[in-house]
Amino acid sequence: MPRRVYIPLFAFAILATPVVLATLADEGPPAPAQVRENPKGKLKYVWIPPGSFTMGCSPDETRCQGDQKPSHRVTISRGFWIGQTEVTVGAYKRFGQRTGRSMPREADQFGRPLNPGWGNDSMPIVNLTWRQAQAYCNWAGGRLPTEAEWEYSARGGNASGRYGALDEVAWYADNSGRERLDSTTIIDRHGLKAFPQHLIDNGNSLHQVAQKRPNGFGLFDVLGNVSEWVNDWFDSMYYRNSPPQDPPGPVSGRARVRRGGSWSDPPWPVTVSFRNTLNPRGRYADLGLRCTRDAE
């Protein structure tokens, strides 16, 4: 069997100057969260009320790519429920037991198991194609969120690229291994091709959900841990002409969007506005999902 090449999410982006983290005024403090448990997956969902926000490159971000621009005002006209955490291994096992589906290929990095035998049910599920992710959400009574819903939820009422200090809110390359790494310096000195070996040597991996500080809506791990499939097809020009209310995303495309950054990424892609794309048939050890449920 040929050796699988693992490339972190950020490697598909054009690198520029570092992100500068600044504290900006909130776009409006969220109301106290309503939380419910989904009886199927046994995961908690948080109510996200309607509202407006500025989507795209945040004022404090200096490393935004062209597909994150222009920043534009978006209104989410209908409230919805969204997973408080990424979908876990335990929830996906329940889905498999009730639908006769098998677990995906075990997550690994160059043969190094990341959750041996899928033994830790509190880890996020990974290695799912876009269709498999959507199938889980449909079974749970929901769907994958649109990009606009995802970003609105991820910001949690905050206009900044992050809703707190990165180490406090996210597992990413610098803090997801045995010892702390300086991923920016490693990449500057050794290049992108050498970076995955540093992650292997340091035992970097995904982590149990809900170990970091939540955002203003009470959502965990919308930044870091694993990136997340969303519903939208990708169009690098979409922000230039997307509708200002409930943008549904392009009607067609070749790649789907994933959001949020992951345990294998250096700091700069781990922001609420960063966008990345993948073949919807792809399976990755740093890519999971979070489901949305429409209001009843």
Summary of the structure (lengths in Angstrom):
residues: 296
radius of gyration: 17.8
end to end distance: 47.7
largest distance: 53.0
contacts: 1003
relative contact order: 0.23
helix: 21%
strand: 18%
